[in-house]
Structures are given as structure tokens and as C-alpha cells.
Amino acid sequence: MMRYVWILGLLFFYGIGICQAPEKKIRFENNLIDLGSLKLKEKRKAVFRFVNETKIPLIITEGETSCGCTRVAYNKKPIKPQMKDSIVVTYEAKETGAFYKKVTIKSNAPQGDIVLSVKGIVK
């Protein structure tokens, strides 16, 4: 009898984990944008659109780039729940060849740091 109570207890707690709603987060249209082919010294912007699907205002505290050829611009004001906004990454082609650059967005988002990327080729 005790064995059945134990098994039912495990099934109950396992079921609670399955039935929980997925965590709300910041949802981006995409995390990678292909900038295509650029000329040397050309600048090109990538716009990363997102929705704050959390229940709290999103506060972006920092946009950390992987090199000096990449800049990031974002809203410094809190972004209310269910509001749309965007982050703009500007890449300046300083040398020829393929590139893949990351930008780390630090905020109070439940999913932690968000990594956005741009790629392309400089001819």
C-alpha cells in the first residue's frame, strides 16, 4: 500500500512540472541577421525587433559588442509588458572577408543575457 502512495506522489509532482506554463520572455523576430555583401568601409544596420512578453517592464542595461567594428543602440527607457521595440546593430566593414559578430544584450529579462548576431562578407 505504501508503495502505491509513493508512486502516486511522484506522479503528482511530475505532473505539476509538466503542467506549468512556459516562462514568459523577450521574443525576437530573429537573433541572426545576414547583412549580405558589403564594400570595404561601408556601414550597414541590422534591426532586431522584439516583443516584451514578460509581466514586468524590460530594462536594458548594456549592449556589449564583440569588436570595435560593431555598435549597438537600444531604448534606455523601460519597455512595458506586451510592447514592441527594437535594437539596432551597426557594422562597419574595416577588413575584407567573411564576418560573424555577436552583441550581448544585458537586461532584467527572465532568460538572462540575449545574444544577437550579424554576419556577411566584405569584398
C-alpha angles and dihedrals in degrees: 000000000000090000091059092049089052092049092047090050092053092048090050094053092042089052092052090056092051095047097052115113116251115264114267113239148162106286118206124197085227138345096210127054123187108217091191122209120352134183121236111280092013119136122215131181129219118198116208108197120200145169124224100229093172126100093240134067111268114235116192108205102178145003109207117195127204094226145006091261092070128070129186130205125189142161110278092197123083113272110223123231114280091014123130124226140149144229118218120212117191120198122196114201105229099161137022125258138055119323137194115183129182131208119195115209115205117199145128090276113140092234092059124225116010120214119209122185140198126194139177144119131274116213 
